[in-house]
Amino acid sequence: PAGMEENNSQAGAQYMHALEVEKQAELTWLSEPYICDCLFGGGKDGWKIFFVRSICVPPSRFRPPMVLGAMTVEHAQNFYLNKMLTLNDRIRELVTQSDDDKAQ
């Protein structure tokens, strides 16, 4: 039964565009500033901490692979950059899949 409830809750799930989510967060922050500030801090524009418009990435020459003995490891900044790119691709796939499901 627990698995059935989970499937039912996922059936009604919708993906929202990031700008819509950002606007909803802003409206929540404007309507309940005290509660939001107590929970998350950040002052008047505290909702902005949840959204990234751009990411500064240093050139590759400043992020060379690290050599540890006989092992070569990616620079930590490369790891996190690749992780963000992978997650963005996954979100795109899920949104496309959701749109395709709606069309059928």
C-alpha positions in Angstrom: 0.0 0.0 0.0 2.8 2.5 0.8 4.2 2.0 -2.7 0.8 2.6 -4.3 0.5 5.9 -2.4 3.8 7.0 -3.7 2.9 6.2 -7.3 -0.4 8.1 -7.0 1.3 11.2 -5.7 3.8 11.1 -8.5 1.0 10.8 -11.1 -0.1 14.3 -10.4 3.4 15.8 -10.2 4.1 18.7 -12.6 7.4 20.4 -13.5 7.4 24.1 -13.3 9.7 26.4 -15.3 12.5 27.8 -13.1 11.3 31.4 -13.7 7.8 30.5 -12.4 9.3 28.8 -9.3 11.5 31.9 -8.7 8.4 34.2 -9.0 6.5 32.0 -6.5 9.4 32.2 -4.1 9.5 36.0 -4.5 5.8 36.3 -3.9 6.0 34.1 -0.8 8.9 36.2 0.5 6.9 39.4 -0.1 3.8 38.1 1.6 5.5 36.5 4.6 8.8 38.4 5.0 9.2 37.8 8.7 8.7 34.0 8.6 11.0 33.7 5.5 13.7 35.8 7.0 13.6 33.8 10.3 13.8 30.5 8.4 16.3 31.4 5.7 17.8 34.9 6.4 18.9 37.1 3.5 16.8 40.2 4.3 14.5 41.8 1.7 15.7 39.8 -1.3 16.4 36.6 0.6 14.6 34.5 -2.0 17.5 35.1 -4.4 19.8 32.7 -2.5 17.9 29.8 -4.1 18.5 30.8 -7.7 21.7 31.1 -9.8 21.7 33.2 -13.0 25.3 32.6 -14.0 28.3 30.6 -12.8 31.8 32.0 -13.0 34.2 29.3 -14.2 37.9 30.0 -14.3 39.7 28.9 -17.5 40.9 25.3 -17.7 44.5 26.3 -17.2 43.6 27.4 -13.7 41.8 24.0 -13.0 44.4 21.4 -14.0 44.1 17.8 -13.1 45.7 16.8 -9.8 48.3 14.0 -9.7 48.2 11.9 -6.5 50.9 9.3 -6.8 50.1 7.1 -9.8 46.5 8.4 -10.0 45.2 11.5 -11.8 42.1 13.2 -10.4 40.0 16.0 -11.8 40.2 19.4 -10.1 37.4 19.9 -7.5 36.0 22.8 -9.5 35.7 20.6 -12.6 33.9 17.9 -10.6 31.2 20.4 -9.3 30.9 22.0 -12.7 30.4 18.6 -14.4 27.9 17.7 -11.7 25.8 20.8 -12.3 25.9 20.3 -16.1 24.8 16.7 -15.6 21.9 17.6 -13.3 20.8 20.3 -15.7 20.7 17.8 -18.5 18.7 15.4 -16.3 16.2 18.1 -15.6 15.8 18.9 -19.3 15.3 15.2 -20.0 12.6 15.0 -17.3 10.8 18.1 -18.6 10.9 16.7 -22.2 9.6 13.4 -21.0 6.8 15.1 -19.1 5.9 17.1 -22.1 5.9 14.0 -24.3 3.7 12.2 -21.8 1.2 15.1 -21.8 1.1 15.1 -25.6 0.1 11.4 -25.7 
